[in-house]
Amino acid sequence: MSTWTASCSSAAGRARSATSRSDSDRCVSAEGFREILRICEGAKEDKKGWSGFLAHLKQRDLAGAELIVSDACLGLVESAEEYFPEACWQRCIVHLIRNSLDFVSYKDRKAVAAALKEIYRAADADAAIRALNAFAEGIWTV
């Protein structure tokens, strides 16, 4: 059994998002904080399951979704293209880093994870490029 949650952020913060992972509904508070749009349980994270989830949000007049962030769930990506074609999809950085560490020796994982986080936490593109270059020159390179 999978659990799915959709939430959105204020325009001042981040773009609206739908993220994966068990019924309540809300959105952005008057103070601009992200709130839960919907939580439900589904048998599978396939296109059919995600389509039902996103169709419910669409029926509730959710509009203006700009960004959908999730793990590498193909069912969500396919459904999002159908229900929110204007939204871009982005791989969740936490999942991306965790999956990347599967290819790193155990002794280097903490250092590699810290270096990857520096790239993703960079304040701007120039800082990200510097962090990426430092990562490429790290002690773990062959």
BAGUPA-565713 format. One record per residue: residue number from 1; residue in one letter; x, y negated, z of N, C-alpha, C in turn. Coordinates in Angstrom, 2 decimals. Atoms other than C-alpha are relative to their C-alpha. Example, Ala and Ser with C-alpha at 12.3 -4.5 7.8 and 13.67 -1.06 7.14 Angstrom:
2
+------+------+---------+---------+---------+---------+---------+---------+---------+---------+---------+
: resi : resn :     nc1 :     nc2 :     nc3 :    cac1 :    cac2 :    cac3 :     cc1 :     cc2 :     cc3 :
+------+------+---------+---------+---------+---------+---------+---------+---------+---------+---------+
:    1 :    A :    0.89 :    1.19 :    0.00 :   12.30 :    4.50 :    7.80 :    0.90 :   -1.20 :    0.00 :
:    2 :    S :   -0.82 :    1.19 :   -0.06 :   13.67 :    1.06 :    7.14 :   -0.77 :   -1.09 :    0.73 :
+------+------+---------+---------+---------+---------+---------+---------+---------+---------+---------+
end
This chain:
142
+------+------+---------+---------+---------+---------+---------+---------+---------+---------+---------+
: resi : resn :     nc1 :     nc2 :     nc3 :    cac1 :    cac2 :    cac3 :     cc1 :     cc2 :     cc3 :
+------+------+---------+---------+---------+---------+---------+---------+---------+---------+---------+
:    1 :    M :    0.85 :    1.17 :    0.00 :    0.00 :    0.00 :    0.00 :    0.90 :   -1.23 :    0.00 :
:    2 :    S :   -0.75 :    1.24 :    0.08 :    1.45 :   -3.38 :   -1.00 :   -0.82 :   -1.14 :    0.58 :
:    3 :    T :    0.65 :    1.19 :   -0.52 :    0.66 :   -6.73 :    0.57 :    0.42 :   -1.17 :   -0.86 :
:    4 :    W :   -0.28 :    1.15 :    0.85 :    0.40 :   -9.87 :   -1.56 :   -0.43 :   -1.27 :    0.69 :
:    5 :    T :    0.34 :    1.30 :   -0.56 :    0.41 :  -13.50 :   -0.47 :    0.22 :   -1.04 :   -1.08 :
:    6 :    A :   -0.19 :    1.14 :    0.88 :   -0.09 :  -16.62 :   -2.55 :    0.01 :   -1.24 :    0.87 :
:    7 :    S :   -0.06 :    1.25 :   -0.75 :    0.91 :  -19.99 :   -1.17 :    0.42 :   -1.10 :   -0.93 :
:    8 :    C :   -0.44 :    1.11 :    0.82 :    1.57 :  -23.44 :   -2.51 :    0.64 :   -1.06 :    0.87 :
:    9 :    S :   -0.70 :    1.04 :   -0.71 :    3.75 :  -26.37 :   -1.52 :   -0.49 :   -1.35 :   -0.46 :
:   10 :    S :    0.40 :    1.36 :    0.37 :    3.17 :  -30.08 :   -1.56 :    0.82 :   -0.48 :   -1.19 :
:   11 :    A :   -0.71 :    0.56 :    1.15 :    4.15 :  -32.08 :   -4.61 :    1.30 :   -0.66 :    0.45 :
:   12 :    A :   -1.21 :    0.64 :   -0.52 :    6.68 :  -33.89 :   -2.42 :    1.08 :    1.02 :    0.32 :
:   13 :    G :   -0.95 :   -1.04 :   -0.35 :    8.30 :  -30.60 :   -1.47 :    0.39 :    0.81 :   -1.21 :
:   14 :    R :   -0.31 :   -0.89 :    1.10 :    8.44 :  -27.74 :   -3.90 :   -1.24 :    0.16 :   -0.88 :
:   15 :    A :    1.12 :   -0.27 :    0.90 :    6.29 :  -26.74 :   -6.86 :   -0.89 :    1.08 :    0.60 :
:   16 :    R :    0.90 :   -1.04 :   -0.48 :    3.28 :  -24.53 :   -6.27 :    0.61 :    1.36 :   -0.32 :
:   17 :    S :   -0.58 :   -1.31 :    0.23 :    4.18 :  -20.90 :   -5.99 :   -0.96 :    1.11 :    0.37 :
:   18 :    A :    0.70 :   -1.22 :   -0.42 :    2.70 :  -17.43 :   -5.78 :    1.08 :    1.02 :    0.28 :
:   19 :    T :   -1.06 :   -0.93 :   -0.36 :    4.83 :  -14.93 :   -3.96 :   -0.59 :    1.34 :    0.41 :
:   20 :    S :    0.57 :   -1.31 :   -0.27 :    4.43 :  -11.21 :   -3.52 :    0.30 :    0.50 :    1.40 :
:   21 :    R :   -0.14 :   -0.90 :   -1.14 :    4.13 :   -8.91 :   -0.53 :   -1.29 :    0.51 :    0.53 :
:   22 :    S :    0.74 :   -0.62 :   -0.93 :   -2.75 :   -7.72 :    2.85 :   -0.97 :   -1.06 :    0.34 :
:   23 :    D :    0.07 :    0.96 :    1.16 :   -8.79 :  -12.03 :    3.18 :   -0.07 :   -1.35 :    0.65 :
:   24 :    S :    0.14 :    1.36 :   -0.44 :   -7.86 :  -15.63 :    4.04 :    0.42 :   -0.93 :   -1.14 :
:   25 :    D :   -0.29 :    0.91 :    1.10 :   -7.71 :  -18.72 :    1.82 :    0.23 :   -1.43 :    0.51 :
:   26 :    R :   -0.27 :    1.42 :   -0.26 :   -6.19 :  -22.26 :    2.07 :    1.00 :   -0.50 :   -1.03 :
:   27 :    C :   -1.03 :    0.52 :    0.93 :   -3.64 :  -24.51 :    0.27 :    0.90 :   -0.99 :    0.71 :
:   28 :    V :   -0.88 :    1.00 :   -0.60 :   -1.75 :  -27.76 :    1.10 :   -0.78 :   -0.84 :    1.00 :
:   29 :    S :    0.67 :    0.77 :   -1.04 :   -2.66 :  -29.51 :    4.33 :    0.09 :   -1.50 :   -0.30 :
:   30 :    A :   -0.02 :    1.46 :    0.17 :   -3.29 :  -33.26 :    4.61 :    1.40 :   -0.55 :    0.27 :
:   31 :    E :   -1.37 :    0.42 :   -0.30 :    0.26 :  -33.53 :    5.99 :    0.99 :    0.45 :   -1.07 :
:   32 :    G :   -0.86 :   -0.44 :    1.09 :    1.64 :  -31.88 :    2.85 :    0.73 :    1.30 :    0.24 :
:   33 :    F :   -0.67 :   -1.26 :   -0.28 :    2.62 :  -28.53 :    4.36 :   -0.66 :    1.13 :   -0.78 :
:   34 :    R :    0.50 :   -1.17 :    0.72 :    2.27 :  -25.27 :    2.45 :   -0.86 :    0.84 :    0.93 :
:   35 :    E :    0.89 :   -0.86 :   -0.75 :   -0.61 :  -23.12 :    3.60 :   -0.35 :    1.21 :   -0.85 :
:   36 :    I :    0.36 :   -1.24 :    0.69 :   -1.88 :  -19.67 :    2.68 :   -1.20 :   -0.23 :   -0.90 :
:   37 :    L :    1.13 :    0.02 :    0.92 :   -4.11 :  -19.44 :   -0.37 :   -0.79 :    1.29 :    0.08 :
:   38 :    R :    0.68 :   -1.30 :   -0.05 :   -4.88 :  -15.74 :   -0.18 :    0.97 :    1.07 :    0.46 :
:   39 :    I :   -0.75 :   -1.20 :   -0.39 :   -3.67 :  -12.55 :    1.43 :   -0.92 :    1.18 :   -0.24 :
:   40 :    C :    0.80 :   -1.20 :    0.20 :   -4.88 :   -9.12 :    0.35 :    0.92 :    1.20 :   -0.15 :
:   41 :    E :   -0.75 :   -1.23 :    0.19 :   -3.78 :   -5.51 :    0.13 :   -0.35 :    0.59 :   -1.35 :
:   42 :    G :    0.23 :   -0.66 :    1.27 :   -3.39 :   -3.65 :   -3.11 :    0.71 :    1.33 :   -0.02 :
:   43 :    A :   -0.59 :   -1.34 :    0.07 :   -2.62 :   -0.05 :   -3.99 :    1.34 :   -0.01 :   -0.72 :
:   44 :    K :   -1.23 :    0.05 :    0.79 :    0.06 :   -0.94 :   -6.54 :    0.29 :   -1.43 :   -0.40 :
:   45 :    E :   -0.38 :    1.32 :    0.49 :    1.99 :   -3.96 :   -7.71 :    0.10 :    0.02 :   -1.53 :
:   46 :    D :    0.01 :   -0.05 :    1.46 :    1.04 :   -3.35 :  -11.33 :   -0.81 :   -1.18 :   -0.54 :
:   47 :    K :    0.71 :    1.11 :    0.62 :   -0.57 :   -5.74 :  -13.81 :   -1.46 :   -0.04 :    0.42 :
:   48 :    K :    1.41 :   -0.04 :   -0.38 :   -4.10 :   -4.58 :  -12.93 :   -0.20 :   -0.57 :    1.41 :
:   49 :    G :    0.11 :    0.49 :   -1.37 :   -3.58 :   -5.23 :   -9.22 :    0.24 :   -1.50 :    0.09 :
:   50 :    W :   -0.30 :    1.44 :   -0.02 :   -1.98 :   -8.64 :   -9.74 :   -1.04 :   -0.79 :   -0.76 :
:   51 :    S :    1.02 :    0.71 :    0.76 :   -4.62 :   -9.59 :  -12.32 :   -1.21 :   -0.29 :    0.88 :
:   52 :    G :    1.12 :    0.21 :   -0.91 :   -7.36 :   -9.12 :   -9.73 :    0.30 :   -1.09 :    1.03 :
:   53 :    F :   -0.43 :    1.00 :   -0.99 :   -5.40 :  -11.20 :   -7.22 :    0.00 :   -1.40 :   -0.61 :
:   54 :    L :   -0.09 :    1.31 :    0.65 :   -4.70 :  -14.05 :   -9.65 :   -1.35 :   -0.46 :   -0.54 :
:   55 :    A :    1.34 :    0.37 :    0.48 :   -8.23 :  -13.94 :  -11.12 :   -0.80 :   -0.63 :    1.13 :
:   56 :    H :    0.70 :    0.57 :   -1.16 :   -9.59 :  -14.60 :   -7.63 :    0.46 :   -1.45 :    0.24 :
:   57 :    L :   -0.50 :    1.37 :   -0.19 :   -7.34 :  -17.65 :   -7.28 :   -0.51 :   -0.93 :   -1.10 :
:   58 :    K :    0.49 :    0.79 :    1.14 :   -8.37 :  -18.89 :  -10.73 :   -1.49 :   -0.30 :    0.18 :
:   59 :    Q :    1.44 :    0.20 :   -0.24 :  -12.08 :  -18.41 :   -9.85 :   -0.24 :   -1.04 :    1.08 :
:   60 :    R :    0.11 :    1.00 :   -1.05 :  -11.48 :  -20.61 :   -6.82 :    0.51 :   -1.36 :   -0.48 :
:   61 :    D :   -0.43 :    1.24 :    0.65 :  -10.33 :  -23.33 :   -9.25 :    1.43 :   -0.41 :    0.34 :
:   62 :    L :   -1.41 :    0.34 :   -0.16 :   -6.62 :  -23.11 :   -8.47 :    0.50 :   -0.46 :   -1.36 :
:   63 :    A :   -0.53 :    0.54 :    1.26 :   -5.01 :  -25.28 :  -11.13 :    1.32 :   -0.70 :    0.30 :
:   64 :    G :   -1.25 :    0.73 :   -0.15 :   -1.68 :  -26.93 :  -11.70 :    1.15 :    0.83 :    0.52 :
:   65 :    A :   -1.11 :   -0.84 :   -0.44 :    0.46 :  -23.94 :  -10.78 :    1.16 :   -0.21 :   -0.96 :
:   66 :    E :   -1.17 :    0.29 :    0.81 :    3.94 :  -24.81 :  -12.01 :    1.07 :    1.06 :    0.09 :
:   67 :    L :   -1.09 :   -0.93 :   -0.25 :    6.17 :  -22.14 :  -10.53 :   -0.51 :    1.20 :    0.77 :
:   68 :    I :    0.32 :   -1.24 :   -0.70 :    5.67 :  -18.52 :   -9.52 :    1.32 :    0.65 :    0.36 :
:   69 :    V :   -1.24 :   -0.57 :   -0.50 :    8.41 :  -17.04 :   -7.38 :   -0.32 :    1.37 :    0.58 :
:   70 :    S :    0.24 :   -1.36 :   -0.50 :    8.60 :  -13.30 :   -6.74 :    1.24 :    0.85 :   -0.17 :
:   71 :    D :   -1.04 :   -0.97 :    0.28 :   10.77 :  -10.26 :   -6.69 :   -0.13 :    0.38 :   -1.48 :
:   72 :    A :    0.01 :   -0.35 :    1.43 :   11.27 :   -8.50 :  -10.02 :   -1.22 :    0.84 :   -0.36 :
:   73 :    C :    1.23 :   -0.74 :    0.23 :    7.66 :   -7.31 :  -10.14 :   -0.57 :   -0.33 :   -1.38 :
:   74 :    L :    0.44 :    0.22 :    1.38 :    6.81 :   -6.93 :  -13.83 :   -1.51 :   -0.21 :   -0.07 :
:   75 :    G :    1.45 :    0.16 :    0.00 :    3.08 :   -6.62 :  -13.07 :   -0.42 :   -1.43 :    0.30 :
:   76 :    L :    0.31 :    1.39 :   -0.32 :    3.02 :  -10.09 :  -11.51 :    0.38 :   -0.92 :   -1.15 :
:   77 :    V :   -0.45 :    0.84 :    1.11 :    5.01 :  -11.63 :  -14.34 :   -0.98 :    0.09 :   -1.16 :
:   78 :    E :    0.95 :   -0.17 :    1.11 :    2.65 :  -10.16 :  -16.96 :   -1.35 :   -0.65 :    0.32 :
:   79 :    S :    1.28 :    0.59 :   -0.38 :   -0.48 :  -11.23 :  -15.05 :    0.08 :   -1.52 :    0.05 :
:   80 :    A :   -0.17 :    1.45 :   -0.10 :    0.86 :  -14.72 :  -14.41 :   -0.05 :   -0.64 :   -1.38 :
:   81 :    E :    0.04 :    0.53 :    1.38 :    1.37 :  -15.23 :  -18.15 :   -1.43 :   -0.11 :   -0.49 :
:   82 :    E :    1.40 :    0.00 :    0.43 :   -2.32 :  -14.44 :  -18.63 :   -0.83 :   -1.04 :    0.75 :
:   83 :    Y :    0.85 :    0.86 :   -0.82 :   -3.84 :  -16.44 :  -15.75 :    0.55 :   -1.41 :    0.20 :
:   84 :    F :   -0.63 :    1.31 :   -0.18 :   -1.34 :  -19.30 :  -15.36 :    1.12 :   -0.16 :   -1.03 :
:   85 :    P :   -1.02 :    0.02 :    1.06 :    0.44 :  -19.57 :  -18.74 :    0.92 :   -1.21 :    0.07 :
:   86 :    E :   -0.83 :    1.20 :   -0.10 :    1.74 :  -23.06 :  -17.92 :    1.08 :    0.13 :    1.08 :
:   87 :    A :   -0.94 :   -0.17 :   -1.11 :    3.63 :  -21.77 :  -14.87 :    1.26 :    0.74 :   -0.45 :
:   88 :    C :   -1.27 :   -0.69 :    0.23 :    7.28 :  -20.75 :  -15.00 :    0.16 :    1.06 :    1.09 :
:   89 :    W :   -0.28 :   -1.04 :   -0.98 :    8.44 :  -17.60 :  -13.24 :    1.47 :   -0.08 :    0.38 :
:   90 :    Q :   -1.38 :   -0.01 :   -0.49 :   11.56 :  -17.49 :  -11.08 :    0.19 :    1.17 :    0.94 :
:   91 :    R :   -0.34 :   -1.10 :   -0.91 :   13.19 :  -14.57 :   -9.36 :    0.29 :   -0.58 :    1.37 :
:   92 :    C :   -0.24 :    0.42 :   -1.38 :   13.18 :  -14.98 :   -5.59 :    1.50 :    0.10 :    0.30 :
:   93 :    I :   -1.44 :    0.03 :   -0.26 :   16.69 :  -16.00 :   -4.52 :    0.39 :    1.04 :    1.05 :
:   94 :    V :   -0.31 :   -1.00 :   -1.04 :   16.57 :  -13.77 :   -1.42 :    0.10 :    1.38 :   -0.63 :
:   95 :    H :   -0.04 :   -1.31 :    0.67 :   15.73 :  -10.72 :   -3.56 :    1.19 :    0.09 :   -0.95 :
:   96 :    L :   -1.12 :    0.02 :    0.94 :   18.32 :  -11.73 :   -6.15 :    1.32 :    0.26 :    0.73 :
:   97 :    I :   -1.24 :   -0.20 :   -0.76 :   21.09 :  -11.95 :   -3.55 :    0.07 :    1.41 :    0.57 :
:   98 :    R :    0.01 :   -1.37 :   -0.55 :   20.04 :   -8.71 :   -1.85 :    0.31 :    1.04 :   -1.07 :
:   99 :    N :   -0.25 :   -0.95 :    1.09 :   19.98 :   -6.88 :   -5.18 :    1.43 :   -0.10 :   -0.50 :
:  100 :    S :   -1.39 :    0.19 :    0.43 :   23.36 :   -8.36 :   -6.13 :    0.96 :    0.72 :    0.94 :
:  101 :    L :   -0.88 :   -0.62 :   -0.98 :   24.89 :   -7.04 :   -2.92 :    0.06 :    1.52 :   -0.13 :
:  102 :    D :   -0.06 :   -1.45 :    0.26 :   24.07 :   -3.48 :   -4.03 :    1.24 :    0.37 :   -0.79 :
:  103 :    F :   -1.16 :   -0.26 :    0.85 :   27.07 :   -3.81 :   -6.36 :    1.30 :   -0.47 :    0.65 :
:  104 :    V :   -1.16 :    0.54 :   -0.72 :   29.48 :   -5.14 :   -3.71 :    0.41 :    1.01 :    1.07 :
:  105 :    S :   -0.47 :   -0.92 :   -1.05 :   31.67 :   -3.04 :   -1.42 :   -0.45 :   -0.52 :    1.36 :
:  106 :    Y :    0.52 :    0.35 :   -1.31 :   30.49 :   -3.00 :    2.17 :    0.88 :   -1.04 :    0.70 :
:  107 :    K :   -0.91 :    0.91 :   -0.70 :   33.59 :   -4.81 :    3.45 :   -0.07 :   -1.43 :   -0.53 :
:  108 :    D :    0.07 :    1.34 :    0.60 :   32.99 :   -7.76 :    1.09 :   -1.39 :   -0.62 :    0.05 :
:  109 :    R :    1.39 :    0.48 :    0.10 :   29.21 :   -8.14 :    1.51 :   -0.24 :   -1.33 :    0.71 :
:  110 :    K :    0.24 :    1.25 :   -0.72 :   29.23 :  -10.89 :    4.14 :    0.62 :   -1.18 :   -0.73 :
:  111 :    A :   -0.68 :    1.09 :    0.71 :   31.73 :  -13.01 :    2.23 :   -0.68 :   -0.31 :   -1.33 :
:  112 :    V :    0.67 :    0.21 :    1.29 :   29.99 :  -12.50 :   -1.11 :   -1.37 :   -0.64 :    0.22 :
:  113 :    A :    1.31 :    0.59 :   -0.29 :   26.57 :  -13.26 :    0.39 :    0.14 :   -1.48 :    0.37 :
:  114 :    A :   -0.22 :    1.40 :   -0.39 :   27.90 :  -16.47 :    1.96 :    0.35 :   -0.85 :   -1.22 :
:  115 :    A :   -0.39 :    0.75 :    1.20 :   29.48 :  -17.53 :   -1.34 :   -1.18 :   -0.18 :   -0.96 :
:  116 :    L :    1.19 :    0.12 :    0.86 :   26.29 :  -16.80 :   -3.30 :   -0.98 :   -1.03 :    0.57 :
:  117 :    K :    0.90 :    0.97 :   -0.63 :   24.25 :  -18.80 :   -0.78 :    0.47 :   -1.43 :   -0.23 :
:  118 :    E :   -0.54 :    1.34 :    0.27 :   26.56 :  -21.78 :   -1.30 :   -0.42 :   -0.48 :   -1.39 :
:  119 :    I :    0.42 :    0.36 :    1.36 :   25.70 :  -21.72 :   -5.00 :   -1.46 :   -0.43 :    0.00 :
:  120 :    Y :    1.44 :    0.27 :    0.03 :   21.95 :  -21.61 :   -4.41 :   -0.42 :   -1.14 :    0.92 :
:  121 :    R :    0.32 :    1.11 :   -0.92 :   22.00 :  -24.16 :   -1.57 :    0.61 :   -1.32 :   -0.43 :
:  122 :    A :   -0.68 :    1.22 :    0.47 :   23.97 :  -26.72 :   -3.57 :   -1.00 :   -1.14 :   -0.15 :
:  123 :    A :    0.87 :    1.18 :    0.04 :   22.56 :  -30.24 :   -3.42 :   -0.31 :   -0.45 :   -1.42 :
:  124 :    D :    0.23 :    0.40 :    1.39 :   22.92 :  -30.80 :   -7.17 :    0.75 :    0.95 :   -0.92 :
:  125 :    A :   -0.60 :   -0.90 :    1.00 :   24.13 :  -29.18 :  -10.40 :    1.53 :    0.00 :    0.10 :
:  126 :    D :   -1.47 :    0.06 :   -0.11 :   27.74 :  -30.39 :   -9.96 :    0.50 :    0.82 :    1.18 :
:  127 :    A :   -0.39 :   -0.78 :   -1.17 :   27.95 :  -28.91 :   -6.47 :   -0.20 :    1.49 :   -0.25 :
:  128 :    A :    0.23 :   -1.41 :    0.33 :   26.46 :  -25.65 :   -7.76 :    1.10 :    0.54 :   -0.91 :
:  129 :    I :   -1.08 :   -0.43 :    0.91 :   29.06 :  -25.47 :  -10.53 :    1.30 :    0.18 :    0.78 :
:  130 :    R :   -1.21 :   -0.15 :   -0.83 :   31.86 :  -26.06 :   -8.00 :   -0.07 :    1.27 :    0.83 :
:  131 :    A :    0.16 :   -1.21 :   -0.80 :   30.46 :  -23.32 :   -5.77 :    0.10 :    1.26 :   -0.87 :
:  132 :    L :   -0.10 :   -1.14 :    0.92 :   30.12 :  -21.00 :   -8.78 :    1.45 :    0.25 :   -0.39 :
:  133 :    N :   -1.42 :   -0.16 :    0.33 :   33.74 :  -21.64 :   -9.77 :    0.78 :    0.58 :    1.17 :
:  134 :    A :   -0.65 :   -0.54 :   -1.18 :   34.87 :  -20.98 :   -6.20 :   -0.34 :    1.48 :    0.17 :
:  135 :    F :    0.42 :   -1.39 :   -0.07 :   32.86 :  -17.77 :   -6.25 :    0.79 :    0.85 :   -1.00 :
:  136 :    A :   -0.71 :   -0.73 :    1.05 :   34.52 :  -16.70 :   -9.51 :    1.46 :    0.22 :    0.35 :
:  137 :    E :   -1.41 :   -0.13 :   -0.41 :   37.94 :  -17.22 :   -7.92 :    0.13 :    0.67 :    1.37 :
:  138 :    G :    0.00 :   -0.60 :   -1.34 :   36.99 :  -15.40 :   -4.70 :    0.93 :    1.19 :    0.12 :
:  139 :    I :   -0.93 :   -1.10 :   -0.30 :   39.09 :  -12.72 :   -3.05 :   -0.47 :    1.34 :   -0.51 :
:  140 :    W :    0.58 :   -1.27 :    0.44 :   36.76 :  -10.00 :   -4.33 :    0.15 :    0.24 :   -1.48 :
:  141 :    T :   -0.12 :   -0.18 :    1.46 :   37.52 :  -10.58 :   -8.03 :    1.12 :    0.98 :   -0.31 :
:  142 :    V :   -0.98 :   -1.02 :    0.40 :   39.46 :   -7.89 :   -9.86 :    1.04 :   -0.61 :   -0.89 :
+------+------+---------+---------+---------+---------+---------+---------+---------+---------+---------+
end
